[in-house]
Amino acid sequence: MPEKLKRKLLIVAGTISTVIGIVGIFVPILPTTPFLLLAAACYLRSSRKFYNWLLNNRFFGAYVRSYLQGRGMPLKIKVLTILLLWVTITCSSIFAVQALIIRVILVLVAIGVTVHIILIKTTPKNQSQDRPGDK
């Protein structure tokens, strides 16, 4: 495959992953982190410009950087994420889903996501969210 075509396909894949990751912020069943990390990997291999945009985005750049650097998540974000997850799953189960098996699957997904978030290292309160290159 020609290098130019490969780069364009990776940019398209990264952009689609970014969009899905952003949608995942509002739809708890859709995982945000894996899609944003996939976007970072695609952009890293295809476009420094898009990669830098993702890592320096004012809405989720610090989150992606912290995750990639293994620094973890602030406790406040963990609690807010888990709370939003369970509120949305509960509302979906009560108002939008009739089938018991789907409700069970939703709860199992919520449990899995909750465990994953809890296992992510918690960032100390005084740790700054530096941009790459700062320091």
C-alpha positions in Angstrom: 0.0 0.0 0.0 1.4 3.4 -0.9 2.5 5.5 2.1 0.3 8.4 1.2 -2.8 6.2 1.0 -1.9 4.6 4.3 -1.6 8.0 6.0 -5.0 9.1 4.7 -6.7 5.9 5.9 -5.1 6.3 9.3 -6.3 9.9 9.5 -9.8 8.8 8.6 -9.7 6.0 11.1 -8.4 8.4 13.8 -11.1 10.9 13.0 -13.9 8.3 13.1 -12.4 7.0 16.5 -12.4 10.6 17.8 -16.0 11.1 16.9 -17.1 7.8 18.4 -15.0 8.7 21.6 -16.7 12.0 21.9 -20.2 10.4 21.5 -19.1 8.0 24.2 -18.8 10.9 26.6 -22.5 11.3 26.4 -23.5 7.6 25.9 -22.1 5.6 28.8 -22.4 2.2 27.0 -20.0 3.4 24.4 -16.5 3.5 25.8 -14.7 6.8 25.4 -11.1 5.9 26.4 -10.4 3.1 23.9 -11.6 5.2 21.0 -9.6 8.2 22.0 -6.5 6.0 22.5 -7.1 4.4 19.1 -7.4 7.9 17.5 -4.1 8.9 19.2 -2.4 5.8 17.8 -3.7 6.4 14.3 -2.8 10.1 14.4 0.7 9.3 15.8 1.4 7.1 12.8 -0.1 9.5 10.2 -0.2 13.2 11.2 1.7 15.0 13.9 -0.8 17.9 13.5 -3.8 15.8 14.3 -1.9 14.0 17.1 -1.0 17.3 18.8 -4.6 18.6 18.3 -5.9 15.5 20.1 -3.4 15.7 23.0 -3.9 19.5 23.4 -7.7 19.6 23.0 -9.1 21.8 25.7 -12.0 19.3 26.5 -10.3 15.9 26.6 -6.6 16.5 25.8 -5.5 16.4 29.5 -7.4 13.2 30.0 -5.8 11.5 27.0 -2.3 12.7 28.0 -2.7 11.6 31.6 -4.0 8.2 30.5 -1.1 7.7 27.9 1.5 8.8 30.5 0.0 6.5 33.2 -0.7 9.4 35.5 -4.3 8.3 36.1 -7.5 10.3 36.6 -8.5 12.8 39.3 -10.8 11.4 41.9 -13.4 14.1 41.1 -13.5 12.9 37.4 -13.7 9.2 38.5 -16.7 9.9 40.8 -18.4 12.1 38.2 -17.9 9.5 35.5 -19.2 6.6 37.6 -22.2 8.6 38.8 -23.1 9.7 35.2 -22.6 6.1 34.0 -25.0 4.6 36.6 -27.6 7.4 36.2 -27.7 6.9 32.5 -27.7 3.0 32.7 -30.5 3.2 35.3 -32.6 5.6 33.3 -32.0 3.5 30.1 -33.0 0.3 31.9 -36.2 1.8 33.4 -37.4 4.0 30.5 -35.9 2.7 27.3 -35.4 -1.1 27.6 -38.1 -3.7 28.0 -36.2 -6.9 27.6 -34.7 -8.3 30.8 -31.6 -9.7 29.0 -30.8 -6.2 27.7 -31.2 -4.8 31.2 -28.8 -7.4 32.6 -26.3 -6.7 29.8 -26.5 -3.0 30.6 -25.8 -3.6 34.3 -22.9 -6.0 33.5 -21.4 -3.3 31.2 -21.8 -0.7 33.9 -20.1 -3.0 36.4 -17.3 -3.6 34.0 -16.8 0.1 33.3 -17.0 0.9 37.0 -14.3 -1.6 37.9 -12.1 -0.3 35.1 -12.4 3.3 36.2 -11.8 2.3 39.9 -8.6 0.4 38.9 -7.2 3.4 37.0 -4.6 5.2 39.2 -6.1 8.1 41.0 -4.2 11.4 40.4 -3.2 13.2 43.6 -5.0 16.5 44.1 -1.8 18.6 43.8 -0.6 16.9 40.6 -0.8 19.3 37.7 -2.1 18.3 34.2 0.9 19.6 32.3 0.9 19.8 28.6 3.6 17.8 26.7 6.8 19.7 26.6 6.1 21.8 29.7 8.6 21.3 32.5 
